[in-house]
Amino acid sequence: IACGSRHTLALRSNGTVACWGWNSDGQLDVPGFLTNATQVSAGERHSIALRSDGTVLCWGGNAHGQSTPPSLENVIQISAGNNHTLALLAGGTVVGWGNNDHGQCDTPDGLGVITEIAAGGDHSVALLDDGTVACWGRNNKSQCDVPEGLEDIIAVAAGHQHSLALLANGQLACWGNDEYGLQIPPLTPNGVIQIDAGYYHSIQNSPAPGACCVAVGCEQMSQEDCTALGGDWLGEEISCDACDALIGACCVVSGCTQLDEVACNQLGGGWTSGGSCDDCQSPCPADLNGDDLVDVLDLLELIAAWGSCP
């Protein structure tokens, strides 16, 4: 799916496109012959589809030429800004057309290989194959001022006057317009896996946390983080109460402690699901005669049974 200013596109599994919303400039009038679409993108008043043969089809508003693409082949990604359009070619270069009053269609020279593009209001953002980001176009809100030292980027997004980058560690970097909390993403302890940007808002997709049961207790985290801690992850949106069933009595020679089965096995202990330490008995109890006292009578019992353990 793709959202424009006041219209929405949906790509069907059979390669056709559906549109709804505002149709002031024909942005909903999908060409009837479009049957092999693989991607869609929506601008302010125009719509774009990438076809399986690597060509681009545009329709809707064209006051700035944003719906009149040059002759293109081998396109692998498309992105529509307010009134300009970008296409990423298989070789890692970008072609832009439409409104260019701030140079948003003019890819800077010497960037290297580009792997992802995002068209914003009047600016453009590109992810390079070395994990860095480049921006060009209008910079009235510092939307093109990439933070110094920003690297290890795996995805980018562009809003009207702000830009986003997703780092490999699941954290976000935001720059540009700081109104409406645009540079204050929510806490992301579980890591972000996908981002997008609208006119004055941003979207992040994070894996749903679940109960991670570890020897020291339970925390809500992603499966990846839980596995890294050596814990047992019980699934998305599972309460930490569910960890109680995994904790049991771990009986070892030196005593007893409450652990999960994996941790108990690593200690070479005997584990009882949901059991208490009262369930543990020493393999050779000190109170040998069962009188609830540990005294010389127990020592005599031990001497009498020397070589065995009654």
C-alpha positions as CSV (number, residue, x, y, z in Angstrom):
1,I,0.0,0.0,0.0
2,A,1.0,3.6,-0.5
3,C,-0.5,6.8,0.8
4,G,-0.4,10.2,-1.0
5,S,-1.6,13.5,0.2
6,R,-5.3,12.6,0.0
7,H,-5.4,9.3,-1.9
8,T,-4.3,5.7,-1.3
9,L,-3.0,3.0,-3.6
10,A,-3.1,-0.8,-3.1
11,L,-1.1,-3.3,-5.0
12,R,-3.0,-6.6,-5.5
13,S,-1.3,-10.0,-5.7
14,N,-2.3,-10.3,-9.4
15,G,-0.3,-7.2,-10.3
16,T,-3.3,-4.8,-10.6
17,V,-3.7,-1.6,-8.6
18,A,-6.7,-0.1,-6.8
19,C,-7.0,3.5,-5.7
20,W,-9.4,5.5,-3.6
21,G,-9.6,9.0,-2.0
22,W,-9.3,12.4,-3.7
23,N,-9.3,12.4,-7.5
24,S,-8.8,16.1,-8.3
25,D,-6.1,15.3,-10.9
26,G,-6.9,11.8,-12.0
27,Q,-4.6,10.3,-9.4
28,L,-7.2,7.5,-9.0
29,D,-7.6,6.7,-12.7
30,V,-5.4,3.6,-12.9
31,P,-4.7,2.8,-16.6
32,G,-6.7,-0.2,-17.6
33,F,-3.8,-2.0,-19.2
34,L,-1.8,-2.0,-16.0
35,T,-1.6,-5.7,-15.0
36,N,2.0,-6.4,-14.1
37,A,2.7,-3.9,-11.2
38,T,5.2,-4.9,-8.6
39,Q,5.5,-1.7,-6.6
40,V,3.4,1.4,-6.1
41,S,4.0,4.9,-4.7
42,A,1.9,8.0,-4.2
43,G,2.7,11.7,-4.4
44,E,0.7,14.7,-3.5
45,R,-1.6,14.4,-6.6
46,H,0.0,11.7,-8.7
47,S,0.5,7.9,-8.6
48,I,3.3,5.6,-9.8
49,A,3.6,1.9,-10.5
50,L,6.7,-0.1,-11.2
51,R,6.1,-3.0,-13.6
52,S,7.7,-6.4,-13.7
53,D,9.7,-5.5,-16.8
54,G,11.5,-2.7,-15.0
55,T,9.5,0.1,-16.6
56,V,7.5,2.9,-14.8
57,L,3.9,4.1,-15.3
58,C,2.6,7.3,-13.9
59,W,-0.8,9.0,-13.8
60,G,-2.5,11.9,-12.1
61,G,-1.3,15.4,-11.6
62,N,1.4,16.5,-14.0
63,A,1.7,20.3,-13.5
64,H,5.4,19.9,-13.0
65,G,6.0,16.9,-15.2
66,Q,6.0,14.5,-12.3
67,S,3.8,12.0,-14.2
68,T,5.9,12.1,-17.4
69,P,8.9,9.8,-16.8
70,P,11.8,9.6,-19.2
71,S,12.4,6.4,-21.1
72,L,13.6,4.0,-18.4
73,E,14.6,0.4,-18.1
74,N,15.8,-1.8,-15.3
75,V,14.1,0.2,-12.5
76,I,14.1,-1.6,-9.2
77,Q,12.5,1.0,-6.9
78,I,10.2,4.0,-7.3
79,S,9.3,6.9,-4.9
80,A,7.0,9.8,-5.3
81,G,7.5,13.1,-3.5
82,N,5.1,16.0,-3.4
83,N,5.6,17.0,-7.0
84,H,8.7,15.0,-8.1
85,T,9.4,11.4,-8.7
86,L,12.5,9.2,-8.3
87,A,13.5,5.9,-9.8
88,L,16.4,3.7,-8.7
89,L,18.0,1.7,-11.5
90,A,19.6,-1.7,-11.2
91,G,23.1,-0.2,-11.5
92,G,22.6,1.9,-8.3
93,T,21.9,5.2,-10.0
94,V,18.9,7.5,-9.6
95,V,16.8,9.3,-12.1
96,G,14.5,12.1,-11.1
97,W,11.8,14.1,-12.9
98,G,9.1,16.6,-12.0
99,N,9.4,19.8,-9.9
100,N,13.1,20.6,-9.5
101,D,13.0,24.1,-8.1
102,H,15.2,23.1,-5.2
103,G,17.4,20.5,-7.1
104,Q,15.4,17.6,-5.6
105,C,15.7,15.7,-8.9
106,D,19.5,16.4,-9.3
107,T,21.3,13.5,-7.8
108,P,24.8,14.7,-6.6
109,D,27.8,13.4,-8.5
110,G,30.1,11.0,-6.9
111,L,27.7,9.4,-4.4
112,G,28.6,5.8,-5.3
113,V,26.1,3.0,-5.5
114,I,22.6,3.8,-4.2
115,T,20.6,0.9,-2.8
116,E,17.4,2.7,-1.7
117,I,15.6,6.0,-2.3
118,A,12.9,8.1,-0.7
119,A,11.3,11.3,-2.1
120,G,10.1,13.8,0.4
121,G,8.3,17.1,0.0
122,D,11.0,19.0,-1.9
123,H,14.0,16.9,-1.0
124,S,15.4,13.4,-1.7
125,V,17.1,10.8,0.4
126,A,19.3,8.0,-0.7
127,L,20.9,5.0,1.1
128,L,24.3,4.1,-0.2
129,D,25.9,0.7,-0.3
130,D,28.4,1.6,2.4
131,G,25.6,2.2,4.9
132,T,25.7,5.9,4.7
133,V,23.0,8.4,3.7
134,A,22.9,11.3,1.2
135,C,20.3,14.0,0.9
136,W,19.7,16.8,-1.6
137,G,17.0,19.3,-2.5
138,R,15.3,21.9,-0.2
139,N,16.9,22.3,3.1
140,N,14.8,25.0,4.8
141,K,14.2,22.8,7.9
142,S,17.6,21.0,7.8
143,Q,16.0,18.0,6.3
144,C,19.1,17.5,4.2
145,D,21.6,17.9,7.0
146,V,22.5,14.3,7.7
147,P,23.8,13.8,11.2
148,E,27.6,13.6,11.4
149,G,28.9,10.1,11.7
150,L,25.7,8.4,10.8
151,E,26.5,4.9,9.4
152,D,25.3,1.3,9.4
153,I,22.0,2.4,7.9
154,I,19.7,-0.2,6.4
155,A,16.6,1.9,5.4
156,V,15.6,5.5,4.8
157,A,12.4,7.5,4.6
158,A,11.5,11.1,3.7
159,G,8.5,13.2,5.0
160,H,7.5,16.6,3.9
161,Q,10.4,18.4,5.7
162,H,12.0,15.6,7.8
163,S,14.1,12.5,7.1
164,L,14.5,9.2,8.8
165,A,17.2,6.5,8.8
166,L,17.0,3.0,10.3
167,L,20.2,1.7,11.8
168,A,21.3,-1.9,11.7
169,N,21.0,-2.1,15.5
170,G,17.2,-1.3,15.3
171,Q,17.5,2.3,16.4
172,L,16.3,5.4,14.5
173,A,17.9,8.6,13.5
174,C,15.7,11.6,12.6
175,W,16.6,15.1,11.3
176,G,14.9,18.1,9.8
177,N,11.6,19.7,10.9
178,D,11.3,19.2,14.7
179,E,7.7,20.3,15.0
180,Y,5.0,17.9,16.3
181,G,7.6,15.6,17.8
182,L,9.0,14.5,14.5
183,Q,12.5,14.0,15.9
184,I,11.3,12.2,19.1
185,P,10.6,8.6,18.1
186,P,9.0,6.4,20.8
187,L,11.2,4.1,22.9
188,T,12.4,1.1,20.8
189,P,14.0,-1.4,23.2
190,N,13.0,-4.3,20.9
191,G,14.4,-2.8,17.7
192,V,12.7,-1.3,14.7
193,I,12.4,-3.3,11.5
194,Q,10.6,-0.9,9.1
195,I,10.1,2.8,8.8
196,D,8.0,5.3,6.7
197,A,7.3,9.0,6.9
198,G,4.2,11.1,6.1
199,Y,3.6,14.8,5.9
200,Y,4.1,15.6,9.6
201,H,4.3,12.1,11.1
202,S,6.5,9.0,11.0
203,I,5.8,5.3,11.4
204,Q,7.9,2.5,12.8
205,N,7.3,-1.2,12.8
206,S,8.8,-3.1,15.7
207,P,8.4,-6.8,16.5
208,A,5.9,-7.5,19.3
209,P,7.7,-8.3,22.6
210,G,7.0,-11.4,24.6
211,A,8.0,-13.0,27.8
212,C,11.7,-13.9,28.0
213,C,12.3,-16.3,30.9
214,V,15.9,-16.3,32.2
215,A,17.4,-17.6,35.4
216,V,17.3,-14.2,37.1
217,G,13.6,-13.5,36.2
218,C,11.5,-12.4,33.3
219,E,11.5,-9.4,30.9
220,Q,9.5,-8.3,27.9
221,M,11.7,-8.3,24.8
222,S,12.0,-9.6,21.2
223,Q,12.8,-13.2,20.4
224,E,16.1,-12.1,19.0
225,D,17.2,-10.3,22.1
226,C,15.9,-13.2,24.3
227,T,17.9,-15.7,22.4
228,A,21.0,-13.6,22.7
229,L,20.5,-13.7,26.5
230,G,20.1,-17.5,26.4
231,G,16.5,-17.2,27.7
232,D,13.3,-19.0,26.8
233,W,11.0,-16.8,24.7
234,L,7.4,-17.7,25.0
235,G,5.9,-15.8,22.1
236,E,4.5,-12.3,21.2
237,E,2.4,-10.6,23.8
238,I,2.8,-13.3,26.4
239,S,2.8,-12.2,30.0
240,C,5.8,-12.8,32.3
241,D,3.4,-14.7,34.5
242,A,3.8,-17.6,32.0
243,C,7.4,-17.9,33.1
244,D,6.4,-19.2,36.5
245,A,5.6,-22.6,34.9
246,L,9.1,-22.9,33.5
247,I,10.8,-22.3,36.9
248,G,11.2,-25.3,39.2
249,A,13.4,-26.7,41.9
250,C,16.9,-27.5,40.8
251,C,18.5,-30.0,43.2
252,V,22.2,-30.2,43.3
253,V,24.7,-31.7,45.7
254,S,25.4,-28.3,47.3
255,G,21.7,-27.5,47.8
256,C,18.7,-26.2,45.9
257,T,17.8,-23.1,43.9
258,Q,14.9,-22.0,41.6
259,L,15.9,-22.2,38.0
260,D,14.6,-23.1,34.6
261,E,15.3,-26.6,33.3
262,V,18.0,-25.5,30.8
263,A,20.0,-23.7,33.5
264,C,19.5,-26.6,35.9
265,N,20.8,-29.1,33.4
266,Q,23.9,-27.0,32.8
267,L,24.6,-27.4,36.5
268,G,24.0,-31.1,36.4
269,G,21.1,-30.9,38.8
270,G,17.8,-32.6,39.0
271,W,14.9,-30.4,38.0
272,T,11.3,-30.5,39.1
273,S,8.8,-28.4,37.1
274,G,7.0,-26.0,39.4
275,G,8.5,-27.7,42.4
276,S,9.9,-26.1,45.6
277,C,13.2,-26.7,47.2
278,D,11.4,-28.8,49.8
279,D,11.3,-31.4,47.1
280,C,15.0,-31.7,47.1
281,Q,16.6,-34.3,49.3
282,S,20.3,-34.8,49.8
283,P,21.5,-38.1,48.3
284,C,23.2,-38.7,51.7
285,P,21.3,-36.8,54.4
286,A,23.1,-35.9,57.6
287,D,20.2,-36.9,59.8
288,L,20.7,-40.6,59.1
289,N,18.5,-42.0,61.9
290,G,15.6,-39.7,61.2
291,D,15.3,-38.2,64.7
292,D,15.5,-34.6,63.3
293,L,18.8,-34.2,65.0
294,V,22.3,-34.3,63.6
295,D,24.5,-35.8,66.4
296,V,26.9,-38.6,67.3
297,L,24.2,-41.2,66.7
298,D,24.1,-40.2,63.1
299,L,27.9,-40.6,63.0
300,L,27.6,-44.1,64.4
301,E,25.0,-44.9,61.7
302,L,27.4,-43.6,59.1
303,I,30.3,-45.7,60.5
304,A,28.1,-48.8,60.6
305,A,27.2,-48.3,56.9
306,W,30.7,-47.4,55.8
307,G,31.0,-47.9,52.1
308,S,27.4,-47.4,51.4
309,C,24.8,-44.7,51.7
310,P,21.6,-45.8,53.6
